[in-house]
Amino acid sequence: MGKCRGLRTARKLRSHRRDQKWHDKQYKKAHLGTALKANPFGGASHAKGIVLEKVGVEAKQPNSAIRKCVSVQLIKNGKKITSSPRSLQIEKAQAQQ
């Protein structure tokens, strides 16, 4: 069956479109709010934290390096994340140039 087409079908068309929007991946991600809950920064671009320990993270397969990283506890929500320091990223970018 096709979609309803006549007079007095606006409500059915509108409600059907409203139901079908939830099958769209981007719409669902934007409107459920679970992406913000899962993000340790809570939607912010920056966050303060307390350094707990220095950690060596091994690189992926073809490389065999140990990257210097830190384990950090965020102040705003207490979540623990592993982060590479900004100075290391700047040095890496300068070395490539």
N, C-alpha and C positions, 0 to 999 in steps of 0.2 A: 504494500500500500504506500502511496505517496503521502505528501503532507496535505493538511487541510487547506482548502483554498477559498472558501466563500466568505460571505458576510458573516459576522458574528463568530469568527474563528480566532480573533486576536488573542484572547485569553489562553486558548489551547496552544497556539504557536509560541506565545511568550513564555508560558510555563514549561513547555517542552525544551525550548532553548535554554532556559534557566537550569533545567535538570542536566542537559547534555554538556553544559559548560564544565561540569565537574569531571568529565572524562578527559579534558584537556590538561596535559601535564603542567604547563606553565601557569595556567589559571589556578590549578589546585595548589601549586607551590606558593603562589603569591597570596592566596586568600586563606589558607588554613593556619598559617603562622607557625607551623612546626619547624620550618627552616630557621627561623629566628631562635626558637627554643634550643635547637641542636647546635647552633653556632655559639662557641664559647665567648665570643666578644659581644653577643647579643645585638648584632646589627651595627655596632660601632666600628669605626675604621682603626682606632687605636685603643689601647687599654694599659693601665698600670698593673704591675705585678711585682712579687717578691721572688728573687732567685733562690731556689731551693738547693740545686746542685748543678755542677757542670757535667755534661753527658757527651759521650762520643757516639755519633750515629754513623753507621756504616753506609757507604754509597751503594746504589743499585748495581746490577750485575756487571756490565763490562768494566766498570771502574772498581778500584779497590782502595778507596780512601776512607779515613775516619773524619767526619765533619765535626767541628766543634760546635756544640749546641748547649743550651741550658734548659733545665726543667724549671718552670715558672708557675707560681700560684697567683691567679688573678685576684685583685683586691675587690672588684665589684661583685663577684659571685663565688669566689673560692675555688673555681675549677682549676685543675692542674693541666698545663699544656707544655709541650716541648717546642722551643723556638730557637732559630739561629740568630745570632746577634747581627744588628744592622751593619756594624763595621766590617764584618766578614763578607756581607753581600756587596758592600761598596768596593772592598779590595778585589773581589772576584770580577766585578764589572770593569775596574780599572785595568786589571791584568789582561782582559780580553781585548782592550782597545789598543 
